[in-house]
Amino acid sequence: MRKIAMLNQKGGVGKTTSVVNIAAALALAGAKVVVADFDPQAHLTIHLGVEPDTIESGTYKVLTGSADFDDAVIEVRPNLYLLGANIHLVGAESELISIVGRETIFREAIAASKQDFDYLLIDCPPSLGLLTLNSLAAAGQVIIPLQPHFLALQGLGKLLQTVALVSRRINPELSVSSVLMCMFDSRTSLSEEVINDINKFLAGARQSDCPWSKAEIIPVFVRRNIKLAEAPSYGKTIFEYEPSCHGAEDYRRIAQYLQDKNIGDDKQFEQADNPEIQTQLS
C-alpha cells in the first residue's frame, strides 16, 4: 500500500480538494483507494457526500481503539473507501495524551488491516498536533499543497521541520515526495516567482540527507476553477460534478503523474481495461 499524507498547517490551500480528487482519479483508473479524514471539521467526509453524524466508527474510534481499521472504512464509490470523521475527533488528542505509543496508533491499525488497498491518502488537519503526528507516523510520503503566494513560503519551513522531527524520531521511512501547486494563476508574475523560489530551495537540498532531498514540484498545476469550489457542496468529486472542466483535467494528470512516479514502496497496479474508465482518463 502506498501511504501518502497531504500536509499543510494552513487551511484553504486545496488539501482536502486534492485528496478527494486525486483519490477519485486513481479509483477510476482501477486502483483500490482508501482516504482517511483526520480533520475534526470532516470536510473530506462531507466532500464525498457522507454526513459526519452518520459515521459510527471512523478515525476517532480507530485512534481510541474502539474499532478496527477494516471495520471502520466504508465504500463510497467503486474502488474508493472512506475512513470518515466527525466532531468526536476533537477529543481524540486529550483522550490519548496518557497512552504510551500514542503517535503510532494509526500505523499499527493499518498494519493489522486485511484489505488489499493500493493507496491510502490521508487528509491531515490544519495543525501540527497528535492527529498530524499519527498521520505522518503511518505515511511513507508527504505531499505539500501550496498556493503560489509569498505567505505560503513562510509556512513551508515549519512544515519541513515537523516532517524532519517525525522522520528522525518516529518514522525513518518518511519523506517529502512533492509540492503540489493549487489555485494557480499563470497570469500573475508572483506565481512564477514563488515556483522559482521553491525550486531553488529544493535544489539546494539535493545533496543532503534531509527528508525532502528528493522532493520536486509536481509538474501539473491545479488551475483556479470555480467548479472545484462548488463540487463539495453537492457531495461530489470533480469527475462527477463537471468532468470536462480544467479542475478535472488537472487532477487526472496529477493522478497519472503519481502512478508514473510510482510513489510508495509497494507494487504497481495495472490500469483497468474498462473502456469507459479509459475514456474518462484520456
KAUR-V91887 format. One record per residue. N is the residue number from 1. RES is the residue in one small letter. OMEGA is omega in degrees with one decimal (* if undefined). Layout:
BEGIN
n=N res=RES omega=OMEGA
n=N res=RES omega=OMEGA
END
This chain:
BEGIN
n=1 res=m omega=177.1
n=2 res=r omega=-171.9
n=3 res=k omega=-173.5
n=4 res=i omega=176.0
n=5 res=a omega=174.8
n=6 res=m omega=-166.7
n=7 res=l omega=166.7
n=8 res=n omega=-177.4
n=9 res=q omega=177.7
n=10 res=k omega=177.9
n=11 res=g omega=174.8
n=12 res=g omega=-178.5
n=13 res=v omega=179.9
n=14 res=g omega=-175.9
n=15 res=k omega=-178.4
n=16 res=t omega=177.7
n=17 res=t omega=-179.0
n=18 res=s omega=178.8
n=19 res=v omega=-177.6
n=20 res=v omega=-170.9
n=21 res=n omega=171.1
n=22 res=i omega=178.9
n=23 res=a omega=-179.5
n=24 res=a omega=179.2
n=25 res=a omega=178.1
n=26 res=l omega=179.1
n=27 res=a omega=176.5
n=28 res=l omega=179.6
n=29 res=a omega=176.2
n=30 res=g omega=178.3
n=31 res=a omega=172.7
n=32 res=k omega=-168.2
n=33 res=v omega=171.4
n=34 res=v omega=176.2
n=35 res=v omega=-178.1
n=36 res=a omega=-179.3
n=37 res=d omega=179.5
n=38 res=f omega=-178.9
n=39 res=d omega=179.4
n=40 res=p omega=176.3
n=41 res=q omega=173.5
n=42 res=a omega=-178.9
n=43 res=h omega=177.7
n=44 res=l omega=179.0
n=45 res=t omega=-179.5
n=46 res=i omega=-178.7
n=47 res=h omega=-179.5
n=48 res=l omega=173.9
n=49 res=g omega=-179.6
n=50 res=v omega=178.0
n=51 res=e omega=-177.4
n=52 res=p omega=-178.9
n=53 res=d omega=179.9
n=54 res=t omega=179.6
n=55 res=i omega=-178.0
n=56 res=e omega=179.6
n=57 res=s omega=175.6
n=58 res=g omega=-174.1
n=59 res=t omega=-176.4
n=60 res=y omega=-175.8
n=61 res=k omega=175.4
n=62 res=v omega=-179.1
n=63 res=l omega=-178.7
n=64 res=t omega=175.7
n=65 res=g omega=-178.4
n=66 res=s omega=-179.3
n=67 res=a omega=173.6
n=68 res=d omega=179.4
n=69 res=f omega=-176.5
n=70 res=d omega=179.9
n=71 res=d omega=-173.9
n=72 res=a omega=-178.6
n=73 res=v omega=178.5
n=74 res=i omega=178.3
n=75 res=e omega=-177.4
n=76 res=v omega=175.5
n=77 res=r omega=173.1
n=78 res=p omega=179.8
n=79 res=n omega=-176.5
n=80 res=l omega=-176.4
n=81 res=y omega=-176.4
n=82 res=l omega=163.7
n=83 res=l omega=-168.4
n=84 res=g omega=-179.9
n=85 res=a omega=170.7
n=86 res=n omega=-172.5
n=87 res=i omega=179.8
n=88 res=h omega=-178.6
n=89 res=l omega=178.2
n=90 res=v omega=-175.5
n=91 res=g omega=-174.7
n=92 res=a omega=-176.2
n=93 res=e omega=-179.1
n=94 res=s omega=179.5
n=95 res=e omega=-175.9
n=96 res=l omega=-170.6
n=97 res=i omega=-177.5
n=98 res=s omega=-177.7
n=99 res=i omega=176.5
n=100 res=v omega=-179.5
n=101 res=g omega=-176.0
n=102 res=r omega=-178.0
n=103 res=e omega=-174.5
n=104 res=t omega=-178.1
n=105 res=i omega=-177.0
n=106 res=f omega=177.6
n=107 res=r omega=179.8
n=108 res=e omega=178.3
n=109 res=a omega=178.3
n=110 res=i omega=-178.6
n=111 res=a omega=-179.3
n=112 res=a omega=-176.5
n=113 res=s omega=175.3
n=114 res=k omega=-179.6
n=115 res=q omega=-178.4
n=116 res=d omega=-180.0
n=117 res=f omega=174.0
n=118 res=d omega=-177.4
n=119 res=y omega=164.4
n=120 res=l omega=175.6
n=121 res=l omega=-176.0
n=122 res=i omega=175.4
n=123 res=d omega=-176.9
n=124 res=c omega=177.6
n=125 res=p omega=179.4
n=126 res=p omega=177.4
n=127 res=s omega=-178.2
n=128 res=l omega=-178.9
n=129 res=g omega=-174.5
n=130 res=l omega=178.6
n=131 res=l omega=177.8
n=132 res=t omega=178.0
n=133 res=l omega=177.2
n=134 res=n omega=178.1
n=135 res=s omega=-176.5
n=136 res=l omega=177.6
n=137 res=a omega=-178.4
n=138 res=a omega=-171.7
n=139 res=a omega=170.9
n=140 res=g omega=-179.5
n=141 res=q omega=174.9
n=142 res=v omega=168.3
n=143 res=i omega=-179.1
n=144 res=i omega=175.1
n=145 res=p omega=-178.6
n=146 res=l omega=166.3
n=147 res=q omega=-176.4
n=148 res=p omega=172.3
n=149 res=h omega=-169.7
n=150 res=f omega=-175.9
n=151 res=l omega=177.8
n=152 res=a omega=-179.9
n=153 res=l omega=-178.6
n=154 res=q omega=-178.9
n=155 res=g omega=-176.7
n=156 res=l omega=-179.6
n=157 res=g omega=179.2
n=158 res=k omega=177.4
n=159 res=l omega=-177.3
n=160 res=l omega=174.9
n=161 res=q omega=179.4
n=162 res=t omega=178.8
n=163 res=v omega=179.8
n=164 res=a omega=179.5
n=165 res=l omega=179.7
n=166 res=v omega=179.0
n=167 res=s omega=-177.1
n=168 res=r omega=-170.3
n=169 res=r omega=-170.7
n=170 res=i omega=-171.2
n=171 res=n omega=-177.2
n=172 res=p omega=-178.5
n=173 res=e omega=-174.5
n=174 res=l omega=175.9
n=175 res=s omega=172.1
n=176 res=v omega=-176.6
n=177 res=s omega=-173.4
n=178 res=s omega=173.2
n=179 res=v omega=-178.3
n=180 res=l omega=-179.8
n=181 res=m omega=-179.2
n=182 res=c omega=178.4
n=183 res=m omega=-175.1
n=184 res=f omega=178.0
n=185 res=d omega=-175.8
n=186 res=s omega=-177.8
n=187 res=r omega=-177.6
n=188 res=t omega=178.7
n=189 res=s omega=-179.3
n=190 res=l omega=179.7
n=191 res=s omega=179.7
n=192 res=e omega=179.5
n=193 res=e omega=179.7
n=194 res=v omega=179.1
n=195 res=i omega=177.7
n=196 res=n omega=179.1
n=197 res=d omega=179.6
n=198 res=i omega=178.4
n=199 res=n omega=178.0
n=200 res=k omega=179.5
n=201 res=f omega=-178.8
n=202 res=l omega=178.2
n=203 res=a omega=179.8
n=204 res=g omega=-179.1
n=205 res=a omega=-172.3
n=206 res=r omega=-176.1
n=207 res=q omega=-178.6
n=208 res=s omega=176.7
n=209 res=d omega=179.7
n=210 res=c omega=-176.2
n=211 res=p omega=180.0
n=212 res=w omega=-176.7
n=213 res=s omega=179.5
n=214 res=k omega=-177.1
n=215 res=a omega=176.4
n=216 res=e omega=174.8
n=217 res=i omega=176.3
n=218 res=i omega=-172.5
n=219 res=p omega=173.0
n=220 res=v omega=-179.1
n=221 res=f omega=178.0
n=222 res=v omega=-177.5
n=223 res=r omega=174.2
n=224 res=r omega=-175.6
n=225 res=n omega=-176.3
n=226 res=i omega=-179.2
n=227 res=k omega=176.8
n=228 res=l omega=179.2
n=229 res=a omega=-177.4
n=230 res=e omega=-172.5
n=231 res=a omega=-178.1
n=232 res=p omega=-177.7
n=233 res=s omega=176.7
n=234 res=y omega=-178.8
n=235 res=g omega=-175.5
n=236 res=k omega=168.8
n=237 res=t omega=-179.4
n=238 res=i omega=-179.7
n=239 res=f omega=175.2
n=240 res=e omega=-174.2
n=241 res=y omega=-178.9
n=242 res=e omega=-171.9
n=243 res=p omega=-178.4
n=244 res=s omega=-176.3
n=245 res=c omega=179.6
n=246 res=h omega=-178.6
n=247 res=g omega=178.6
n=248 res=a omega=178.7
n=249 res=e omega=-177.8
n=250 res=d omega=-177.7
n=251 res=y omega=171.7
n=252 res=r omega=-177.4
n=253 res=r omega=177.5
n=254 res=i omega=177.5
n=255 res=a omega=178.0
n=256 res=q omega=177.4
n=257 res=y omega=-179.8
n=258 res=l omega=176.5
n=259 res=q omega=-177.9
n=260 res=d omega=-179.9
n=261 res=k omega=179.7
n=262 res=n omega=179.6
n=263 res=i omega=-178.8
n=264 res=g omega=-172.3
n=265 res=d omega=-179.2
n=266 res=d omega=-169.9
n=267 res=k omega=172.0
n=268 res=q omega=169.4
n=269 res=f omega=179.1
n=270 res=e omega=-179.2
n=271 res=q omega=-178.4
n=272 res=a omega=-179.6
n=273 res=d omega=-177.7
n=274 res=n omega=-178.0
n=275 res=p omega=-179.5
n=276 res=e omega=177.8
n=277 res=i omega=-179.6
n=278 res=q omega=179.5
n=279 res=t omega=-178.0
n=280 res=q omega=-177.3
n=281 res=l omega=-178.4
n=282 res=s omega=*
END
